[in-house]
Structure formats: C-alpha cells, structure tokens
Amino acid sequence: MKPKAEAAVRPVILRVPEDDYLPLPPRDRVRFLSRYARRALIASAGFRGVILLPGELKNETSGRPFPLPGGYWSISHKPRYVAGVFSSEPVGIDLEKIRLYNVHLRPKTAGEEEWRLVDPDLPESFFRFWTAKEAVLKIGGAGIAHLLKCRVTHIQDDQRLLVRYQETEYRVRHVYFDGHVAAVVEGSCPVRWALPDDLDSEGAGSGQGE
C-alpha cells in the first residue's frame, strides 16, 4: 500500500545504534553511517508518499546526489546521529555536533559582515553558519572551498536565516537537539523536522531496510 503523502518536507534525524557502530573498525564506520543515513532518507521520502530503494541512491562524481523520479535528496552523518531529507525541489541537509572549535576557522567560514549578525564567540553561531552553508552547497555539489562564496545575508530568528550563493537566495531552517544542530534548505513546502523522540512517538523511524 502506498503511504499517505504529507504536504511538508520531513527531514529525518535518527540516532546511531552504538551497539552496531562502536565495535566496527574505524575504516568501516563511515560506510556504516552513510548506509544508516539512507535509512533516514527513506523514512523522509515515506512521509512524502514516496517509496525509495537503496539501490536507487547514487551520487555524481562531484558528490551531488543524482535526482530521483519525483524528487531530490540529501544526507548527512555524525557518530551519534544521521540525517536524511527528500523533497520535490533541490535540497541539502547538514548536521554537526556543537562543540569548541578552532577560532582560526572563523575567517575561513564567514566574512566580517556575516559575523556581525551573531555573537561570534558562541559555538552555536559558528556551527549554525557552517551547517547552513554546507546545506546550500550540497545542492550544487560544491565543497567547503566555496564557504566564503556562500554568504549569510539575514537572520530571521534562531531557526531561520537566508544564504546567498551564486546570485540565488536560499532559505535555511535549523533545529537544535541533544547538543547538535541540523540545517536544511527550505523550498516552497514547509519544513517539519522528524527527530528521534518524535519518530518514537509516531511509531515511525529506522525500521526500513538499508
């Protein structure tokens, strides 16, 4: 039976199962996280009434995901959480743990005008900028070398800001949870985050195959 479609785009965040992840050799952990992030993506597509198969999910040589019939997708992963999103419009998602960082990265991430929009001494500010720009750059398959070409132009509140890249302005939505921050590019459809506790209460989540 085809799942009922939602109007909202549902970025999905899943907890990484430590019992499966931690025993792996370091060289195998990234592959595991990438596969597990695809579970989040499959769940996100399911909310939109789209059934995805893992074999469909391929990347171009630039790293940008190949579009699928009826939509676009993006994933991100860290050791404790993974994220995935499916949308009918080009989309990017990024996830980071909020932590102390090397302040020498600050001028490599954003310009002085951008830092004046926030308190630059807060780690939350740095990782909010980083995830927002990474989410936008993933749409075109560009890497972190383009971080300074991607500019935060306006901060609406703690969850919404605008990023300009290559003459296009993108709306970015953030969510904070368990010491992490995630960002997704918002198109014409509203964004409704699906966090691990939400998925547990809805009876949805990572039960779909890799």
Helices and strands as residue ranges (DSSP letters): E 12-15, H 18-21, H 26-47, G 54-56, E 72-77, E 81-87, E 93-97, G 103-105, H 106-109, H 112-115, H 123-140, G 144-149, E 151-155, E 160-165, E 168-177, E 180-186, H 196-202
